[in-house]
Amino acid sequence: MNETTGAQAVDRRRTKEGESFYAKHKKIYPRRVKGRFATLRVLAMFLLLGLYYVLPWIDYGGRQAVLFDLPARKFYVFGLVFWPQDFIYLSILLMIAAFALFFFTSLAGRLWCGYACPQTVWTEAFLWMEWLIEGDRPKQMKLDRAPWNWHKFRIKATKHLVWIVFALWTGFTFVGYFTPIRELGHNLVNFSLGPWETFWILFYSFATYGNAGFLREQVCIYMCPYARFQSAMFDEDTLVIAYDEKRGEPRGPRKRGVDPRELGLGDCVDCTMCVQVCPVGIDIRNGLQYQCIGCAACIDVCDSVMEKMGYPKGLIRYTTEHRLEGKETHILRPRVVVYALLLLAMLVGMGYSIMHRVPVGLDILRDRNTLYRETPMGLIENVYTLKVLNMDDRPHVYRLEVKGLEGVQIDLDHEIRVAPGEVLDLPVRLRIDPVNLERAGNEIEFVLTAVDDPSIRITQKSRFIGPAGG
């Protein structure tokens, strides 16, 4: 009997532990809020979504302005054409993105998450559609509690239909960055999409529909790694969204116009509005939490409550840990300055490199089987293989020159004509009178210039080997 009772107690304890570790997810119904930060979020959403959906339809120079043509291995960005050989720019771009994240996080917390993260932007768009169709928080909660009937089915079906159409348009636009979007639209209308195009449209649509419509805050809390390591970039001088506990506590309800000090209360009226507007469902009054995405919705709603009560705004605000403790705050501190300088240097360097980028590549392979040979005419000959890559979007004919040795002769098998994206293997023989050789190893330069555009010019160094002492 005692053993049975003990086993039941263990089972109950395990059940409680299981419930604590694997709590059932509860749907969050964020309340709509107005304010300066809400306006910034809406502007950011329209700007980012506008760029995403409009950019593929813009033409530049007779073609789609932004197109990542994977089969042709060309990446068009307005007037620039990048090739796989330009992978260094992608690496630098990723480094810039990383340092930008470090900089803004050290400066003002999760600005990226609150205003520019794709998960936040598309979730905001899906929430807006949900509010438009189902109503605000109280109406949504009432609708979900109501039994299923024709009215509830019609509203829910309309919402999901709008979500699905928007998600499909998102997936279609995504694929439009890799397949010319007008061609993609024509194929879609004529039911002639390729299997991979169909797969990626449906896959990206499903991902958008699932992440923004259902998972929402769970992506930020459980799936996004940034939520876990962001604290490594915070310090006591980082601007974060915080509740002023000294001013707000003890919290409690009261009538408007009553001095809270006479009641022994702080400024917080315990209305829980800051919790109701939070898209991840946390209570900011419990302190800084890794789930907070920095959307500042709690600041807007708390300021509106403070204004109605006649109290000063800023009970919840952007502040620092040092400032909350009454200490001096340093916004411009060494780590912020270092991040800013590194970010600026990489941006300037990448911009300069792209602006002065020459759309031609030249590699020189010297024949190492024979250092040199002497021709029947008594000349010293070296053999090279030139690999010429035309990284422009039009064909070019190139002129080859060799500098560094007086009287050098160039023997070419054919004209240097290279199509866009083509890599041409060009055998080249250099001959020179041994009298003009001062040493066994001589520095030379191959200069390749486009005949139709002299600004396209590249120089590569090599060596000419001959008998010692000429």
Buried (B, 14 or more C-beta within 10 A) or exposed (E): EEEEEEEEEEEEEEEEEEEEEEEEEEEBBBBBBEBEBBEBBEEBBEEBBEEBBEBBEEEBEEEBBBBBBEEEEBBBBEEBBBBEEBEEBEEBEEBBEEBBBBBBBBBBBBBBBBBBBBBBBBBBBBBEBBBEBBBEBEEBBEBEEEEEEEEBEEBBEEBEEBBBEBBBBBBBBBBBBBBBBEEBBEBBEEEEBEEEBEEBBBEBBBBBBEBBBEBBBBBBBEEBEBBEEBEEBBBBBBBBBBBBBEBBBEBEEBEEEEEBEEEEBBBBBBBEBBBBBBBBBBEBBEEBEBEBBBBBBBBBBBBBBBEEBEBEEBBBBBBBBBBBEEEEBEEEBEBBEBBBEBBEEBBEEBEEEBEEBBBBBBEBEBBEEEEBEEEEEEBBBBBBEBEBBBBBBEBBEBEBEBEBBEEBEEEEEEEBBBEBBEBBEBEBBBBBBBEBBEEBEBEBEBBBBBEEEEEBBBEBEBEBBBEEEB
